[in-house]
Amino acid sequence: MLFSKVDAFLAPGTRFNSTLVKNWCAFLLFSKYKYYLLIKVK
C-alpha cells in the first residue's frame, strides 16, 4: 500500500505530517480517478 510506504519514509514522531501526506495522496488519487471517469463518460 502506498500509505505504508509513506509512513516508512517519515519519522515515527511526525504523525501529524504523515496524516497530511496521506490526505494529500488521497486527494491526488481522487482527482486522478475523477478525471479518468470524466474522460470515460464522454
Secondary structure, DSSP 8 states (H G I E B T S, - for coil): -HHHHHHHHS-TT-HHHHHHHHHHHHHHHHHHHHHHHHHHH-
